[in-house]
Amino acid sequence: MSLAQQVKPNEGIHGDRRYDRLYGIPLDLRWKLVRRRKTLDSGVGSTVDLSSGGILFEAGRHLPVGMNVELSIAWPALLHNVAAMQLVVSGRIVRADGNRIGIQMIQHEFRTASIATEKRIPTTIRPHSGLFQQLPVRKFETLQ
């Protein structure tokens, strides 16, 4: 029995035929229209919803369907409670409804985001405890 036969029409979302769950999470992002590794246009916006296969975002203006786009999304979680993260997504614009742009995800990866040096919390890793623990680094004055 196929997945389409297992899902009854009244159990799904009205009019929505997607099998990927949508998450309505508003996150800040930067977008770039890309062709042959060259940036044609760029801007800022925010996500409307995300799924494992695509993203709907507010671009601030209309973008053409069929173009390749790269999104850098500010991720709400920190890596090891220290480093800011960003989700970098490459995809193709599959629909545009005014300023709302829908993309089909082709590739994605998490990266650490650069933060101002004064906001960084220095840490050290102690491997002898079995599990790695993060401890604050103490700075000592050098005697001359």
Backbone as CSV, one residue per row, in Angstrom:
resi,resn,N_x,N_y,N_z,CA_x,CA_y,CA_z,C_x,C_y,C_z
1,MET,0.851,-1.182,0.000,0.000,0.000,0.000,0.896,1.245,0.000
2,SER,0.637,2.173,-0.893,1.456,3.380,-0.991,1.073,4.375,0.108
3,LEU,1.964,5.350,0.324,1.716,6.368,1.345,0.468,7.172,1.011
4,ALA,0.237,7.451,-0.268,-0.944,8.211,-0.688,-2.226,7.454,-0.355
5,GLN,-2.203,6.125,-0.418,-3.383,5.326,-0.089,-3.590,5.239,1.414
6,GLN,-2.498,5.338,2.205,-2.598,5.228,3.652,-3.180,6.485,4.288
7,VAL,-2.932,7.644,3.693,-3.415,8.912,4.236,-4.821,9.155,3.723
8,LYS,-5.753,9.270,4.645,-7.138,9.540,4.268,-7.305,11.036,4.027
9,PRO,-8.153,11.441,3.074,-8.308,12.860,2.743,-8.674,13.728,3.936
10,ASN,-9.492,13.248,4.864,-9.903,14.090,5.990,-8.845,14.171,7.081
11,GLU,-7.734,13.403,6.981,-6.671,13.472,7.982,-5.606,14.491,7.621
12,GLY,-5.571,14.962,6.397,-4.544,15.895,5.949,-4.964,17.333,6.158
13,ILE,-4.072,18.223,5.802,-4.360,19.650,5.853,-5.197,19.976,4.629
14,HIS,-6.246,20.746,4.792,-7.156,21.054,3.690,-6.419,21.696,2.528
15,GLY,-6.446,21.032,1.373,-5.854,21.566,0.165,-4.348,21.457,0.085
16,ASP,-3.654,20.956,1.097,-2.201,20.860,1.100,-1.801,19.409,0.895
17,ARG,-1.103,19.122,-0.193,-0.763,17.748,-0.537,0.658,17.368,-0.149
18,ARG,1.353,18.229,0.585,2.728,17.934,0.971,2.777,16.908,2.085
19,TYR,3.817,16.074,2.064,4.017,15.089,3.121,5.015,15.582,4.165
20,ASP,5.798,16.617,3.833,6.740,17.183,4.795,5.999,18.105,5.749
21,ARG,6.312,17.993,7.029,5.684,18.847,8.039,6.231,20.265,7.924
22,LEU,5.357,21.253,7.979,5.743,22.661,7.932,5.902,23.197,9.342
23,TYR,6.950,24.001,9.535,7.201,24.644,10.815,7.153,26.150,10.604
24,GLY,6.167,26.804,11.183,6.005,28.250,11.045,6.911,28.986,12.005
25,ILE,8.177,29.134,11.637,9.173,29.761,12.505,9.718,31.004,11.801
26,PRO,9.469,32.193,12.337,10.022,33.403,11.722,11.484,33.609,12.138
27,LEU,12.390,33.520,11.168,13.820,33.708,11.418,14.372,34.718,10.413
28,ASP,15.290,35.563,10.853,15.928,36.532,9.961,16.815,35.805,8.961
29,LEU,16.891,36.349,7.748,17.743,35.730,6.737,18.291,36.768,5.784
30,ARG,19.352,36.370,5.076,19.892,37.124,3.946,19.729,36.226,2.735
31,TRP,19.325,36.785,1.584,19.169,35.997,0.370,20.026,36.575,-0.738
32,LYS,20.435,35.680,-1.648,21.200,36.075,-2.827,20.660,35.315,-4.035
33,LEU,20.357,36.033,-5.113,20.049,35.393,-6.386,21.383,35.069,-7.039
34,VAL,21.545,33.816,-7.468,22.840,33.360,-7.972,22.667,32.727,-9.351
35,ARG,23.592,33.070,-10.261,23.664,32.405,-11.569,25.139,32.216,-11.899
36,ARG,25.525,30.974,-12.127,26.913,30.633,-12.467,27.901,31.212,-11.473
37,ARG,27.622,31.011,-10.198,28.469,31.458,-9.076,28.604,32.968,-8.945
38,LYS,27.793,33.730,-9.658,27.798,35.189,-9.534,26.519,35.641,-8.849
39,THR,26.651,36.580,-7.918,25.496,37.145,-7.231,24.873,38.217,-8.117
40,LEU,23.606,38.001,-8.489,22.888,38.951,-9.335,22.149,40.000,-8.520
41,ASP,21.666,39.600,-7.337,20.894,40.502,-6.489,20.937,39.937,-5.080
42,SER,20.698,40.763,-4.090,20.688,40.290,-2.704,19.773,41.170,-1.869
43,GLY,19.427,40.660,-0.702,18.567,41.406,0.198,18.396,40.678,1.517
44,VAL,17.518,41.199,2.344,17.230,40.592,3.641,15.744,40.290,3.724
45,GLY,15.395,39.390,4.617,13.998,39.026,4.791,13.833,38.155,6.014
46,SER,12.752,37.374,6.028,12.508,36.458,7.146,11.718,35.254,6.650
47,THR,11.918,34.133,7.327,11.191,32.929,6.963,9.737,33.043,7.393
48,VAL,8.868,32.402,6.649,7.458,32.280,7.003,7.237,30.880,7.561
49,ASP,7.692,29.869,6.808,7.677,28.496,7.297,8.769,27.694,6.601
50,LEU,9.159,26.590,7.270,10.215,25.717,6.777,9.732,24.287,6.804
51,SER,10.270,23.472,5.888,10.056,22.030,5.923,11.363,21.388,5.482
52,SER,11.401,20.064,5.461,12.631,19.394,5.055,12.886,19.532,3.563
53,GLY,11.890,19.932,2.787,12.060,20.038,1.345,12.068,21.443,0.790
54,GLY,11.633,22.426,1.586,11.568,23.781,1.064,11.336,24.822,2.132
55,ILE,11.388,26.071,1.698,11.234,27.210,2.612,10.369,28.260,1.928
56,LEU,9.452,28.833,2.679,8.689,29.995,2.244,9.228,31.173,3.031
57,PHE,9.631,32.228,2.322,10.185,33.389,3.025,9.678,34.683,2.427
58,GLU,9.740,35.724,3.221,9.371,37.079,2.842,10.658,37.769,2.395
59,ALA,10.738,38.118,1.102,11.976,38.665,0.536,12.027,40.192,0.525
60,GLY,10.892,40.850,0.781,10.874,42.301,0.712,10.574,42.821,-0.681
61,ARG,10.617,41.942,-1.682,10.263,42.281,-3.062,10.044,40.997,-3.855
62,HIS,9.504,41.149,-5.050,9.244,40.004,-5.912,10.557,39.463,-6.483
63,LEU,10.702,38.132,-6.513,11.857,37.479,-7.128,11.355,36.535,-8.212
64,PRO,12.095,36.393,-9.306,11.617,35.600,-10.437,11.668,34.085,-10.193
65,VAL,10.598,33.397,-10.585,10.510,31.939,-10.487,11.544,31.322,-11.426
66,GLY,12.163,30.238,-10.979,13.147,29.526,-11.781,14.584,29.890,-11.474
67,MET,14.800,30.993,-10.752,16.159,31.420,-10.424,16.699,30.612,-9.248
68,ASN,18.031,30.495,-9.184,18.684,29.868,-8.042,18.881,30.916,-6.961
69,VAL,18.733,30.487,-5.713,18.847,31.404,-4.590,19.626,30.731,-3.471
70,GLU,20.356,31.544,-2.723,21.057,31.058,-1.541,20.557,31.851,-0.340
71,LEU,20.144,31.150,0.711,19.661,31.783,1.931,20.640,31.528,3.055
72,SER,20.925,32.534,3.854,21.691,32.396,5.092,20.736,32.770,6.213
73,ILE,20.289,31.744,6.955,19.242,31.924,7.964,19.864,31.916,9.355
74,ALA,19.567,32.943,10.148,20.052,33.018,11.529,19.343,31.943,12.347
75,TRP,20.087,30.941,12.799,19.494,29.822,13.530,19.340,30.200,14.998
76,PRO,18.214,29.812,15.642,17.949,30.257,17.013,18.753,29.537,18.098
77,ALA,19.446,28.447,17.770,20.212,27.704,18.775,21.700,28.004,18.642
78,LEU,22.418,27.934,19.755,23.859,28.134,19.764,24.572,26.787,19.751
79,LEU,25.706,26.718,19.108,26.536,25.531,19.125,27.280,25.490,20.451
80,HIS,27.079,24.451,21.232,27.685,24.299,22.563,27.381,25.490,23.472
81,ASN,26.230,26.096,23.279,25.795,27.266,24.054,26.750,28.449,23.935
82,VAL,27.543,28.494,22.861,28.524,29.560,22.695,28.442,30.218,21.325
83,ALA,28.560,29.419,20.269,28.710,29.966,18.919,27.364,30.089,18.212
84,ALA,27.144,31.259,17.631,25.933,31.480,16.842,25.986,30.612,15.589
85,MET,24.817,30.109,15.183,24.741,29.222,14.018,23.928,29.885,12.915
86,GLN,24.190,29.456,11.691,23.340,29.846,10.576,23.125,28.624,9.691
87,LEU,21.931,28.552,9.120,21.590,27.506,8.168,21.737,28.110,6.782
88,VAL,22.618,27.530,5.961,22.841,28.019,4.611,22.156,27.049,3.658
89,VAL,21.229,27.566,2.856,20.402,26.749,1.968,20.562,27.222,0.528
90,SER,20.786,26.274,-0.371,20.757,26.555,-1.807,19.496,25.930,-2.364
91,GLY,18.829,26.649,-3.244,17.601,26.113,-3.803,17.171,26.857,-5.049
92,ARG,16.015,26.455,-5.547,15.438,27.061,-6.750,14.082,27.652,-6.385
93,ILE,13.815,28.847,-6.869,12.529,29.493,-6.620,11.460,28.767,-7.431
94,VAL,10.459,28.220,-6.729,9.396,27.471,-7.405,8.072,28.227,-7.436
95,ARG,7.933,29.237,-6.577,6.732,30.071,-6.634,6.999,31.415,-6.001
96,ALA,6.262,32.404,-6.461,6.376,33.756,-5.930,4.989,34.366,-5.900
97,ASP,4.560,34.744,-4.703,3.267,35.381,-4.510,3.543,36.743,-3.890
98,GLY,3.746,37.738,-4.730,4.140,39.058,-4.241,5.561,38.977,-3.703
99,ASN,5.719,39.353,-2.427,7.027,39.307,-1.775,7.318,37.958,-1.119
100,ARG,6.337,37.063,-1.103,6.522,35.730,-0.508,7.065,34.779,-1.562
101,ILE,8.221,34.213,-1.256,8.949,33.379,-2.205,9.056,31.961,-1.648
102,GLY,8.702,30.981,-2.470,8.815,29.581,-2.091,9.958,28.936,-2.843
103,ILE,10.858,28.270,-2.115,11.974,27.600,-2.777,11.948,26.102,-2.486
104,GLN,12.443,25.351,-3.438,12.689,23.930,-3.236,14.158,23.807,-2.854
105,MET,14.413,23.178,-1.704,15.760,23.050,-1.200,16.542,22.034,-2.032
106,ILE,17.750,22.408,-2.433,18.636,21.499,-3.151,19.759,21.032,-2.228
107,GLN,20.287,21.954,-1.442,21.407,21.645,-0.552,21.291,22.509,0.687
108,HIS,21.735,21.986,1.835,21.747,22.783,3.061,22.878,22.337,3.964
109,GLU,23.354,23.273,4.795,24.379,22.954,5.788,24.330,23.994,6.905
110,PHE,24.722,23.550,8.088,24.841,24.471,9.212,26.275,24.965,9.276
111,ARG,26.422,26.244,9.563,27.739,26.860,9.736,27.713,27.701,10.991
112,THR,28.888,27.945,11.541,28.958,28.888,12.651,28.934,30.287,12.061
113,ALA,28.248,31.173,12.740,28.131,32.559,12.284,29.150,33.403,13.020
114,SER,29.697,34.397,12.352,30.652,35.275,13.009,29.906,36.187,13.976
115,ILE,30.498,36.396,15.134,29.931,37.308,16.129,31.028,38.266,16.566
116,ALA,30.628,39.362,17.127,31.604,40.355,17.576,32.506,39.743,18.652
117,THR,33.777,40.064,18.606,34.751,39.492,19.529,34.380,39.729,20.979
118,GLU,33.854,40.882,21.299,33.528,41.178,22.698,32.355,40.355,23.215
119,LYS,31.553,39.758,22.338,30.427,38.948,22.770,30.791,37.485,22.940
120,ARG,31.978,37.094,22.519,32.391,35.703,22.613,32.702,35.333,24.053
121,ILE,32.344,34.124,24.421,32.644,33.617,25.756,33.757,32.598,25.605
122,PRO,34.955,32.866,26.107,36.040,31.912,25.933,35.777,30.638,26.730
123,THR,36.075,29.500,26.125,35.897,28.221,26.793,37.076,27.323,26.513
124,THR,37.218,26.300,27.325,38.210,25.269,27.090,37.524,23.927,27.247
125,ILE,38.042,22.905,26.606,37.436,21.573,26.676,38.332,20.678,27.506
126,ARG,37.737,19.982,28.461,38.466,19.074,29.326,38.086,17.643,28.945
127,PRO,38.946,16.911,28.187,38.569,15.598,27.686,38.681,14.471,28.695
128,HIS,39.246,14.676,29.867,39.498,13.594,30.811,38.277,13.139,31.588
129,SER,37.183,13.804,31.485,36.010,13.477,32.290,35.093,12.451,31.631
130,GLY,35.470,11.894,30.496,34.596,10.956,29.795,33.700,11.705,28.826
131,LEU,32.936,12.655,29.316,32.147,13.537,28.459,32.849,14.881,28.429
132,PHE,32.863,15.501,27.266,33.502,16.806,27.180,32.669,17.834,27.923
133,GLN,33.344,18.640,28.688,32.678,19.697,29.434,33.273,21.031,29.020
134,GLN,32.452,22.035,29.024,32.938,23.370,28.717,33.064,24.146,30.017
135,LEU,34.236,24.690,30.215,34.496,25.474,31.406,35.008,26.841,30.993
136,PRO,34.688,27.883,31.767,35.197,29.207,31.423,36.720,29.247,31.545
137,VAL,37.348,29.971,30.643,38.787,30.141,30.686,39.071,31.312,31.608
138,ARG,39.981,31.110,32.537,40.364,32.193,33.443,41.580,32.891,32.878
139,LYS,41.550,34.189,32.872,42.686,34.954,32.380,43.500,35.431,33.566
140,PHE,44.804,35.247,33.495,45.705,35.666,34.557,46.593,36.771,34.038
141,GLU,46.913,37.688,34.912,47.813,38.761,34.539,49.235,38.224,34.492
142,THR,49.997,38.682,33.558,51.398,38.280,33.448,52.230,39.219,34.295
143,LEU,53.105,38.625,35.158,53.984,39.437,35.986,55.236,39.737,35.195
144,GLN,55.662,40.971,35.249,56.873,41.359,34.511,57.960,41.782,35.441
